[in-house]
Amino acid sequence: MTDQAQPTCDTDQMEADVMAVIQACGGDPRIAIRALLVENAIQEQRIERLAASLSFGYVRGRIGFTHRQSGSSH
């Protein structure tokens, strides 16, 4: 019975978050969507920079990460 209650709580929280974003944008859903898209782009850029800074050995060649050649002989 707890499992059935969990999605409702998640849905309620999501709905509250949606309303909070719209209210923060003056009640205009188009502005809220635009703000979220801009934030998403910023986060994607941060992820790309962080992924690029990881060493090949640390990520062990996982898909999505490429080995970067450095100027050192290590």
N, CA, C and O of each residue as an XYZ file, in Angstrom:
296
protein
N       0.809     -1.178      0.000
C       0.000      0.000      0.000
C       0.866      1.262      0.000
O       0.468      2.286     -0.555
N       2.025      1.195      0.606
C       2.939      2.329      0.618
C       3.425      2.654     -0.793
O       3.587      3.823     -1.141
N       3.660      1.605     -1.618
C       4.121      1.818     -2.983
C       3.105      2.602     -3.803
O       3.484      3.406     -4.655
N       1.831      2.378     -3.556
C       0.799      3.097     -4.293
C       0.723      4.555     -3.868
O       0.376      5.412     -4.681
N       1.036      4.852     -2.628
C       0.979      6.223     -2.135
C       2.168      7.037     -2.631
O       2.052      8.252     -2.792
N       3.295      6.404     -2.872
C       4.509      7.113     -3.267
C       4.358      7.898     -4.570
O       4.729      9.072     -4.597
N       3.827      7.308     -5.666
C       3.693      8.089     -6.892
C       2.816      9.321     -6.720
O       3.075     10.353     -7.339
N       1.784      9.228     -5.890
C       0.927     10.373     -5.638
C       1.716     11.483     -4.969
O       1.572     12.650     -5.332
N       2.539     11.140     -4.007
C       3.360     12.136     -3.323
C       4.334     12.772     -4.301
O       4.513     13.990     -4.292
N       4.969     11.960     -5.149
C       5.893     12.490     -6.142
C       5.168     13.399     -7.118
O       5.684     14.449     -7.499
N       3.956     12.989     -7.526
C       3.161     13.791     -8.452
C       2.749     15.098     -7.789
O       2.805     16.156     -8.416
N       2.341     15.035     -6.543
C       1.955     16.241     -5.826
C       3.137     17.200     -5.699
O       2.984     18.408     -5.882
N       4.311     16.659     -5.386
C       5.495     17.503     -5.256
C       5.877     18.111     -6.593
O       6.254     19.281     -6.660
N       5.782     17.319     -7.663
C       6.090     17.818     -8.999
C       5.148     18.951     -9.366
O       5.573     19.980     -9.890
N       3.877     18.757     -9.089
C       2.877     19.793     -9.389
C       3.167     21.070     -8.596
O       3.049     22.176     -9.124
N       3.543     20.909     -7.340
C       3.903     22.073     -6.517
C       5.132     22.776     -7.084
O       5.197     24.006     -7.102
N       6.105     21.994     -7.548
C       7.309     22.583     -8.144
C       6.968     23.334     -9.426
O       7.485     24.425     -9.668
N       6.099     22.750    -10.248
C       5.680     23.400    -11.495
C       5.013     24.732    -11.182
O       5.331     25.752    -11.795
N       4.098     24.719    -10.236
C       3.394     25.954     -9.872
C       4.356     26.989     -9.308
O       4.196     28.182     -9.570
N       5.353     26.558     -8.537
C       6.328     27.487     -7.974
C       7.144     28.153     -9.079
O       7.411     29.353     -9.018
N       7.540     27.377    -10.089
C       8.311     27.943    -11.199
C       7.466     28.949    -11.969
O       7.937     30.034    -12.309
N       6.230     28.589    -12.240
C       5.345     29.505    -12.974
C       5.114     30.777    -12.171
O       5.146     31.873    -12.730
N       4.885     30.651    -10.883
C       4.686     31.826    -10.044
C       5.939     32.686     -9.988
O       5.849     33.914     -9.985
N       7.096     32.057     -9.943
C       8.354     32.810     -9.921
C       8.566     33.589    -11.214
O       9.318     34.563    -11.248
N       7.897     33.152    -12.272
C       8.008     33.814    -13.577
C       6.797     34.709    -13.841
O       6.422     34.931    -14.992
N       6.195     35.214    -12.783
C       5.092     36.145    -12.915
C       3.803     35.513    -13.412
O       2.922     36.222    -13.897
N       3.672     34.204    -13.305
C       2.458     33.526    -13.725
C       2.403     33.204    -15.209
O       1.399     32.678    -15.689
N       3.465     33.511    -15.942
C       3.485     33.268    -17.393
C       4.177     31.930    -17.680
O       5.388     31.815    -17.494
N       3.429     30.926    -18.128
C       4.043     29.617    -18.377
C       5.087     29.647    -19.494
O       6.048     28.878    -19.454
N       4.915     30.524    -20.490
C       5.916     30.603    -21.572
C       7.255     31.105    -21.033
O       8.309     30.600    -21.421
N       7.219     32.077    -20.158
C       8.451     32.577    -19.555
C       9.066     31.501    -18.667
O      10.287     31.355    -18.624
N       8.228     30.746    -17.957
C       8.723     29.662    -17.105
C       9.422     28.598    -17.938
O      10.491     28.117    -17.561
N       8.824     28.228    -19.071
C       9.440     27.231    -19.950
C      10.764     27.757    -20.483
O      11.758     27.031    -20.500
N      10.785     28.997    -20.914
C      12.025     29.600    -21.423
C      13.113     29.583    -20.347
O      14.261     29.242    -20.630
N      12.754     29.952    -19.116
C      13.722     29.958    -18.016
C      14.263     28.557    -17.755
O      15.459     28.386    -17.518
N      13.393     27.561    -17.796
C      13.837     26.184    -17.571
C      14.737     25.690    -18.698
O      15.698     24.961    -18.450
N      14.432     26.083    -19.934
C      15.281     25.689    -21.059
C      16.662     26.327    -20.950
O      17.673     25.687    -21.238
N      16.699     27.581    -20.538
C      17.997     28.249    -20.353
C      18.780     27.563    -19.246
O      19.974     27.301    -19.399
N      18.116     27.267    -18.126
C      18.785     26.580    -17.020
C      19.292     25.206    -17.446
O      20.386     24.798    -17.055
N      18.507     24.498    -18.239
C      18.912     23.186    -18.734
C      20.172     23.303    -19.598
O      21.089     22.491    -19.470
N      20.219     24.296    -20.464
C      21.393     24.495    -21.319
C      22.628     24.798    -20.476
O      23.718     24.299    -20.756
N      22.451     25.611    -19.448
C      23.570     25.932    -18.553
C      24.075     24.677    -17.856
O      25.283     24.464    -17.753
N      23.150     23.843    -17.376
C      23.552     22.610    -16.695
C      24.245     21.644    -17.652
O      25.209     20.983    -17.266
N      23.769     21.550    -18.899
C      24.426     20.688    -19.882
C      25.851     21.154    -20.147
O      26.755     20.329    -20.286
N      26.063     22.465    -20.221
C      27.414     22.993    -20.426
C      28.304     22.656    -19.239
O      29.471     22.307    -19.417
N      27.761     22.758    -18.025
C      28.543     22.407    -16.842
C      28.929     20.931    -16.863
O      30.064     20.578    -16.543
N      27.995     20.080    -17.236
C      28.275     18.643    -17.304
C      29.354     18.365    -18.335
O      30.259     17.572    -18.079
N      29.275     19.005    -19.501
C      30.296     18.813    -20.535
C      31.667     19.242    -20.044
O      32.655     18.549    -20.283
N      31.739     20.385    -19.355
C      33.037     20.848    -18.822
C      33.573     19.878    -17.775
O      34.765     19.570    -17.762
N      32.695     19.398    -16.901
C      33.138     18.455    -15.868
C      33.584     17.136    -16.483
O      34.594     16.566    -16.070
N      32.835     16.650    -17.468
C      33.202     15.396    -18.126
C      34.536     15.541    -18.843
O      35.342     14.610    -18.843
N      34.776     16.690    -19.449
C      36.033     16.920    -20.161
C      37.215     16.994    -19.198
O      38.349     16.711    -19.584
N      36.957     17.369    -17.960
C      38.061     17.501    -17.006
C      38.408     16.191    -16.315
O      39.434     16.104    -15.640
N      37.558     15.155    -16.475
C      37.864     13.862    -15.874
C      38.982     13.178    -16.652
O      39.043     13.262    -17.879
N      39.844     12.517    -15.938
C      40.908     11.789    -16.610
C      40.359     10.493    -17.200
O      39.386      9.942    -16.686
N      40.967     10.011    -18.259
C      40.548      8.763    -18.904
C      40.624      7.600    -17.925
O      39.742      6.742    -17.923
N      41.650      7.556    -17.101
C      41.806      6.476    -16.130
C      40.710      6.471    -15.088
O      40.286      5.408    -14.636
N      40.248      7.642    -14.704
C      39.200      7.728    -13.688
C      37.886      7.154    -14.207
O      37.211      6.407    -13.499
N      37.524      7.498    -15.431
C      36.252      7.016    -15.982
C      36.399      5.657    -16.631
O      35.400      5.047    -17.010
N      37.621      5.169    -16.767
C      37.928      3.841    -17.317
C      37.294      3.607    -18.680
O      36.793      2.522    -18.975
N      37.327      4.639    -19.495
C      36.881      4.491    -20.868
C      35.390      4.298    -21.043
O      34.960      3.774    -22.070
N      34.584      4.709    -20.066
C      33.134      4.560    -20.201
C      32.630      5.312    -21.422
O      33.211      6.318    -21.830
N      31.555      4.820    -21.995
C      30.974      5.446    -23.180
C      30.622      6.888    -22.852
O      30.086      7.181    -21.783
N      30.927      7.779    -23.776
C      30.628      9.189    -23.586
C      31.836      9.981    -23.122
O      31.821     11.211    -23.150
N      32.867      9.296    -22.703
C      34.080      9.964    -22.274
C      35.206      9.553    -23.210
O      35.373      8.371    -23.514
N      35.956     10.506    -23.653
C      37.067     10.205    -24.545
C      38.373     10.574    -23.880
O      38.424     11.461    -23.027
N      39.412      9.895    -24.272
C      40.746     10.152    -23.742
C      41.264     11.468    -24.303
O      41.265     11.677    -25.516
N      41.698     12.336    -23.431
C      42.279     13.591    -23.875
C      43.784     13.482    -23.818
O      44.342     13.059    -22.805
N      44.437     13.855    -24.879
C      45.894     13.840    -24.906
C      46.395     15.076    -24.169
O      45.919     16.186    -24.405
N      47.345     14.876    -23.286
C      47.923     16.007    -22.571
C      49.362     16.176    -23.003
O      49.945     15.307    -23.651
N      49.902     17.274    -22.643
C      51.278     17.584    -23.047
C      52.314     16.821    -22.253
O      53.489     16.830    -22.621
N      51.916     16.152    -21.162
C      52.896     15.433    -20.346
C      53.122     14.034    -20.907
O      52.339     13.544    -21.721
N      54.196     13.405    -20.464
C      54.557     12.082    -20.964
C      54.049     10.978    -20.037
O      54.500      9.838    -20.152
N      53.116     11.284    -19.112
C      52.597     10.283    -18.164
C      51.605      9.409    -18.799
O      51.067      8.513    -18.150
